[in-house]
Amino acid sequence: MNRIRLVWSRMWNVLSDFFVSVGLSENLSVAIFVMDSLRQLAMKFLEREELANYNFQNEFLRPFVIIMWKSNSTEIRELIVRCISQMVLSRVRNVKSGWKSVFSVFTAAAADEHKNVVLLAFETMEKIVREYFPYITETEAATFTDCVRCLIKFTNSRFNSDVSLNAIAFLRFCAFKLAEGGLVCTDKSSDDGSSVSTVIKDDSGIQSFTDIDDPGSYWGPLLTGLSKLTSDSRLAIRKSSLEVLFNILNDHGHLFSQTFWLGVFSSVVLPIFDGVCEKRDKALQTEQDSPTAESPHRDAITWDTETSAVALQCLVDLFISFYDVLRPRLSDVVFILTRYLRSSIQGPASTGVAALSHLTGELGSRLSEDEWQEILLALKEAAMSTLPGFKKLLTTMDDIKVPHNSQSYSNTETSSDHGLTNDDLEDDNLQNVAYVVSRTKSH
């Protein structure tokens, strides 16, 4: 163990392949013995602090990653998770570059087919994020990105919904810790073109964030991951990720520069609403054409009916709260609102009307004349797009010949001569309307 790291690195290039080949042995006893030997050796190396700009910790833990992904033995995969958990929790200060391998092992465990492996890995991830978060961000932004990807992988757990929802909650916790660490997204400096980041040290002297990393590289993967989860096939995950995403933006948006905000709005927020109305209308048409068929767009209907109103309300509230920064994106918000207004379904259309009323009511005095004109023109176009359907109703009412059991009468006087009262005519008119409506629905 007293050899210099350069010598160990050269030796490990040969030894690591040997450990991997034996660790994948079909003989379970041999594989377990090798993994235990590898664990003991790794614990020895983790006692030594890693030198700056050196990745030996990651290289030494890499055999665990390879075996974790390739092994067909549940016992070996569970043993690897236990070994990594023990090493990390007992030598957390010296993991350094090894975090990449740690999160890679837990990412593989999150997709494992056995419940025990998944729950064991998530238990350790929970402890790491909750108690040792500063160690994750002390090296580089890529380490935090690996952590986010690992948590997102746990949201796909099919064994326990609590694991999925807790993983989303920890993504929000990560955002809180980033904000607590003073990680502010500022505009590029006009002097040297570099971004300004904050270096925070706690009582133990741990450097939370380095000045060589762009703060956006921390916030970006976190927000993007939550945005993608809003289109998950599971309703609980969609709702939770949507709520957490907009809560993060509302709570910590003051840390973002306008440049970063506009980028987030374009790449994170707006894609949530891409094609929602179109997919929902296709799904509705499919169900009408073949009610018993399984619709490929069924999730779009669920997203709209269960989440659409909340999503649109969150969008409008966010835009109002950060209007001074997001003002250049007004046309995008208006476009989304009018797309809801154009919907052939009453629910989304009503949601769009309420959201547009809320937007104009809150920003009325702050909107310029040109912005008002843009909103009103968009509203006019949306209203015009609904006219063909209304004209179709009128045309249908003119063309349909309503069948009668008795002779039709041209006026009230003639009706009275034949013994018909005004009440009889009103009933007859109601029957006519009911018939027209029923025929219109079938068109």
Secondary structure, DSSP 8 states (H G I E B T S, - for coil): --S-HHHHHHHHHHHHHHHHHHHT-S-HHHHHHHHHHHHHHHHHHHTS---TT--HHHHHHHHHHHHHHH---HHHHHHHHHHHHHHHHHSGGG-GGGHHHHHHHHHHHHT-SSHHHHHHHHHHHHHHHHH-HHHHTTS-HHHHHHHHHHHHHHTT-SS-HHHHHHHHHHHHHHHHHHHHTT--B----TTTS-------B-TT--B---TTS-THHHHHHHHHHHHHHTT-SSHHHHHHHHHHHHHHHHHHGGGB-HHHHHHHIIIIIGGGGTTHHHHHHHHHHHHHH-TTS--TTHHHHHHIIIIIHHHHHHHHHHHHHTHHHHGGGHHHHHHHHHHHHT-SSHHHHHHHHHHHHHHHHHHGGGS-HHHHHHHHHHHHHHHHHTHHHHHHHHHHHHH-----SS---SSHHHHHHTT--HHHHHHHHHHHHHHHHHHHHT-
